[in-house]
Amino acid sequence: MKEFDLEGLSREMPYKMPEHFMDDMTNRVMSQIAGQRKQRKERKIVALFASAASVAAVALLFLHPFGTSGLNIPDYESISQCASVDELIQNMTAEDLGVYSMMSNYYGN
């Protein structure tokens, strides 16, 4: 193992500091800390709004579930009583036709 000669090294500082570098160090550090606190506070506010929006979305899903309960989609009995498919389609509203179209596209009919 190679030994280092520490006695031969110079005792001078390898860098130089600007003359008034330490004069306003406290003010600079405190301003950076204040900026970080402000950023943390803003992140907390954003997180609070995001969690509130998430809770509202979940509550909306539970209070108003998706489904066809409010739509007037004919059931099997009313379909079987129709003389033809044309008669059934003529009796459906535009909203019912849209739901039927989406369902038939989904099931591949």
Residue pairs with C-beta under 8 A, 6 or more apart in sequence:
68 99
71 95
71 96
71 99
72 93
72 96
73 96
73 99
73 100
74 88
74 91
74 92
74 96
79 88
82 88
82 91
89 97
92 100
